[in-house]
């Protein structure tokens, strides 16, 4: 248990403190606001000797209105040779990580296809996954091993795209990746074909689901594919595929045993695995790990801890939780990033609750509360870029907020509501969400306005202030000071612990000892004793 607490308190903030300057999101340019991305086709040859890529990306869009200019994002580390719009050559400028296409004729509203031919040496990650880029490596047997991390930099790291969280390709992605014969490409969705030609092999991957830009990546290695069938909570059969290095093949079955337990637990609280028409995928990587839809990166080197007396991989559990929180439920603005990381981290705590018990779950959050940075609100302002929004508190304070919300609503209301949100078409897949959406949903489920609670935890750095005033011998008035709604609070007196509804007016209690407020730490609070 102690090791798990250390993981979340020290590993997760390391992602933030070492982040790079590459980022995505921010204010959406007007030229991109009229553009609805429908589909990407990414066709690339990977040259390991030169550490380069070359090929093309086709972008299918729907334009809301006519335009004489198109704007896409692509890091300047590459070279663009040609741009076609609906099959016709167009002039372009490529600088400042942007491709500006100056159309010869007005492009009408409606469907359009843009094809960009490019190549070169992509940006290399300096310290993956703490920063983004390509990772060129070798496994211990000497085979080439490559991975990509792109959550901060976004898809523009290696393919031209509209690199903003507010728009995802609703009709999915195809990836046609050519590598040296003998290596294997792992990607999102389902493998359509593998074609070998001379000393090269081309892997064609396809997903029909909406997918966020930073999940559009591939990995290459000397992989074996270990497969087993999984029956979801709703009775669907979906393959689990583990792209494991051949040198670690003997470890795969035990790892999948652990993984199946993780899947079952996540489904209990969040509903059926979201991508049942494709696969449940994990791939071994030379970096520690990252969430990627239907193909989560795994680099924890089979290091397990014990939870409930059995092996548990905390990193794999967290990244897999993003299949619900981040991939199925996706924030439309990085300002709402806590929805991905905070609720996913809360889901990690639910595994502890499930297999180590409520006391271990409580202890986890009692440790969390001492490690909030609490320098800036979790939700700051609209149009944030990823780097600005990516602070440590979106994990631990975001998770703690869900812990508080659970207490305020009570288990009989909270857990069904949580599952109802993540399984509601209004908030999932093509429909991106904001903090306001989460607030309004839980307000409706609770039957009273929860905005003051959401505001305090997410939009300010305030603590809940609870005032304890002694008015006579063994008599106390306990009240809330800085929130406009009544809240339940556990109060321990000489008679034991009782849950009471407190407001600004307060309640009077009799106790032979000084009352202890919220001993199990359900609130981020300050107790003022007078």
Number of C-alpha atoms within 10 A of each C-alpha: 16 10 11 19 16 14 14 20 19 12 12 20 18 14 17 18 12 13 19 17 13 18 20 24 23 20 13 15 10 9 14 18 14 17 22 20 22 20 22 27 19 24 22 22 19 20 15 15 8 9 15 17 21 21 19 23 24 23 24 21 19 16 20 14 11 12 16 13 16 19 20 19 24 24 23 19 15 21 16 20 11 14 22 16 19 14 11 11 14 16 13 19 12 18 13 10 16 19 22 17 20 16 17 12 10 11 18 14 14 13 16 18 16 21 22 21 19 20 21 18 16 21 18 18 19 13 14 23 23 22 22 25 25 23 24 17 17 14 16 10 10 9 15 18 23 23 24 29 31 27 26 24 24 30 25 23 31 29 32 28 25 28 26 26 22 20 23 27 23 19 17 21 24 25 25 22 25 26 21 19 14 14 18 24 25 28 31 29 25 18 18 13 12 15 12 15 10 8 9 15 20 23 21 21 23 20 25 18 22 22 28 26 25 22 23 26 22 20 25 24 27 21 24 19 18 14 16 14 12 18 15 17 14 10 9 12 14 18 16 23 21 26 29 22 24 16 13 13 15 11 14 19 14 12 16 18 12 17 19 15 13 21 19 17 19 23 18 12 17 22 20 22 22 24 19 16 15 19 24 27 23 29 28 26 27 23 21 16 23 26 23 30 33 27 29 25 29 24 18 17 14 16 11 15 15 15 20 15 9 10 16 23 20 23 23 23 22 22 24 28 27 24 25 26 25 25 24 27 27 29 24 21 25 29 24 24 27 30 24 24 27 24 28 26 28 22 23 24 23 19 22 21 18 14 16 16 14 14 11 18 20 18 15 21 23 18 16 21 17 10 14 18 14 16 10 13 21 26 22 16 13 13 17 21 20 24 20 16 24 23 23 25 26 27 27 26 29 27 25 29 23 20 21 19 19 18 16 20 19 13 12 9 14 19 15 13 20 20 16 17 20 21 19 12 13 14 21 22 23 19 19 21 20 19 20 11 14 15 18 15 18 21 16 12 18 16 10 11 16 19 15 15 20 19 16 18 24 23 17 16 15 16 16 18 17 24 21 22 16 18 11 9 9 14 16 21 17 25 21 23 17 16 17 14 16 16 16 17 22 18 17 18 17 13 10 9 16 11 12 14 14 19 19 16 12 19 15 14 14 17 15 11 12 16 23 14 21 19 14 12 20 23 24 21 15 13 17 13 12 10
